[in-house]
């Protein structure tokens, strides 16, 4: 039998999770439909059926709400990419297997994706959703390191340096105004070519 003093904690946690789920779903829907710049926190609170004060307990700003939403999608994209990379036949194919779902995720709503990257780079790393985003970047970098070391060509140090360079190339391609009207395939081709040169160098 569960002790009586632990039951309320369980209910509180469930209620908190339900509110977080509603907030995430509401922000995701509104950001996808209208873009982050044209959505207010009041609209998100109304759609989630909570007060704005409650909303700010879960995310302190609209930027943090975008990080909350995008982190969820990025985590799913990374999982998909890791599964595909595991069966790739060469390092470049494995890296691109990881890159492609991330590119697709980032460009579902291009302005949101670019804002997300800007927040990751320049936002407050002490904010919890920002910290989660940075952990996702580190996870991708760690996967690049593992891929680059598969055939023994690179030391751990060199692989780590290359991984950061590949991540930087991907971020620049995703954020660059030169790719605003590009297809996902064209963005991936650019990243592939830069990665190929980095690995050969």
URNORGI-V397387 format. One record per backbone hydrogen bond with DSSP energy under -0.5 kcal/mol. CO is the residue of the C=O (numbers start at 0). NH is the residue of the N-H. E is the energy in kcal/mol with one decimal. If there is no record, write none. Layout:
# URNORGI-V397387
co=[CO | CO]
nh=[NH | NH]
e=[E | E]
This chain:
# URNORGI-V397387
co=[2 | 2 | 3 | 3 | 5 | 6 | 7 | 8 | 9 | 10 | 11 | 12 | 13 | 14 | 15 | 16 | 17 | 18 | 19 | 20 | 21 | 22 | 23 | 24 | 25 | 26 | 27 | 28 | 29 | 29 | 30 | 34 | 35 | 39 | 40 | 41 | 42 | 43 | 44 | 44 | 45 | 50 | 51 | 53 | 53 | 54 | 54 | 60 | 61 | 62 | 63 | 64 | 65 | 66 | 67 | 68 | 69 | 70 | 71 | 72 | 73 | 74 | 75 | 76 | 77 | 78 | 79 | 80 | 81 | 83 | 84 | 89 | 90 | 91 | 92 | 93 | 94 | 95 | 96 | 97 | 98 | 99 | 100 | 101 | 102 | 104 | 108 | 109 | 110 | 111 | 112 | 113 | 114 | 115 | 116 | 117 | 118 | 122 | 123 | 126 | 127 | 128 | 129 | 130 | 131 | 132 | 133 | 134 | 135 | 136 | 137 | 138 | 139 | 140 | 141 | 142 | 143 | 144 | 146 | 147 | 148 | 154 | 155 | 156 | 157 | 158 | 159 | 160 | 161 | 162 | 163 | 164 | 165 | 166 | 167 | 168 | 169 | 170 | 171 | 175 | 176 | 178 | 182 | 183 | 184 | 185 | 186 | 187 | 188 | 189 | 190 | 191 | 192 | 193 | 194 | 195 | 196]
nh=[5 | 6 | 6 | 7 | 9 | 10 | 11 | 12 | 13 | 14 | 15 | 16 | 17 | 18 | 19 | 20 | 21 | 22 | 23 | 24 | 25 | 26 | 27 | 28 | 29 | 30 | 31 | 32 | 33 | 34 | 34 | 37 | 38 | 43 | 44 | 45 | 46 | 47 | 48 | 49 | 48 | 54 | 55 | 56 | 57 | 57 | 58 | 64 | 65 | 66 | 67 | 68 | 69 | 70 | 71 | 72 | 73 | 74 | 75 | 76 | 77 | 78 | 79 | 80 | 81 | 82 | 83 | 84 | 85 | 86 | 87 | 93 | 94 | 95 | 96 | 97 | 98 | 99 | 100 | 101 | 102 | 103 | 104 | 105 | 106 | 107 | 112 | 113 | 114 | 115 | 116 | 117 | 118 | 119 | 120 | 121 | 122 | 124 | 126 | 130 | 131 | 132 | 133 | 134 | 135 | 136 | 137 | 138 | 139 | 140 | 141 | 142 | 143 | 144 | 145 | 146 | 147 | 148 | 149 | 153 | 151 | 158 | 159 | 160 | 161 | 162 | 163 | 164 | 165 | 166 | 167 | 168 | 169 | 170 | 171 | 172 | 173 | 174 | 175 | 178 | 179 | 181 | 186 | 187 | 188 | 189 | 190 | 191 | 192 | 193 | 194 | 195 | 196 | 197 | 198 | 199 | 200]
e=[-1.7 | -0.8 | -0.5 | -0.7 | -1.7 | -2.0 | -2.7 | -2.6 | -2.2 | -2.7 | -2.7 | -2.4 | -2.5 | -2.3 | -2.5 | -2.6 | -2.1 | -2.7 | -2.8 | -2.4 | -2.6 | -2.8 | -2.5 | -2.3 | -2.5 | -2.9 | -2.2 | -2.1 | -2.7 | -0.6 | -1.8 | -1.1 | -1.2 | -1.7 | -2.6 | -2.6 | -2.4 | -2.0 | -0.6 | -2.4 | -0.9 | -2.2 | -2.1 | -1.3 | -0.6 | -1.5 | -1.6 | -1.7 | -2.2 | -2.2 | -2.5 | -2.3 | -3.1 | -2.8 | -1.2 | -1.5 | -3.1 | -2.6 | -1.5 | -2.4 | -2.8 | -2.0 | -2.1 | -2.6 | -2.7 | -1.9 | -1.9 | -2.7 | -1.5 | -1.1 | -1.1 | -2.5 | -2.8 | -2.3 | -2.0 | -1.3 | -2.2 | -2.8 | -0.6 | -0.8 | -2.6 | -2.4 | -2.2 | -2.6 | -1.9 | -1.1 | -2.5 | -2.4 | -2.3 | -2.6 | -2.0 | -2.1 | -2.5 | -2.3 | -2.1 | -3.0 | -2.3 | -0.7 | -1.6 | -2.4 | -1.8 | -1.8 | -2.2 | -1.9 | -1.9 | -1.9 | -2.3 | -2.0 | -2.1 | -2.6 | -2.5 | -1.9 | -2.4 | -2.3 | -2.1 | -2.4 | -2.9 | -1.4 | -1.3 | -0.6 | -1.0 | -2.8 | -2.1 | -2.0 | -2.7 | -2.4 | -1.8 | -1.9 | -2.6 | -2.4 | -2.4 | -2.3 | -2.4 | -2.6 | -2.5 | -2.3 | -2.4 | -2.2 | -2.0 | -1.5 | -1.4 | -1.1 | -2.1 | -2.6 | -2.3 | -1.9 | -2.3 | -2.9 | -2.3 | -2.2 | -2.6 | -2.7 | -2.1 | -2.3 | -2.7 | -2.3 | -2.4]
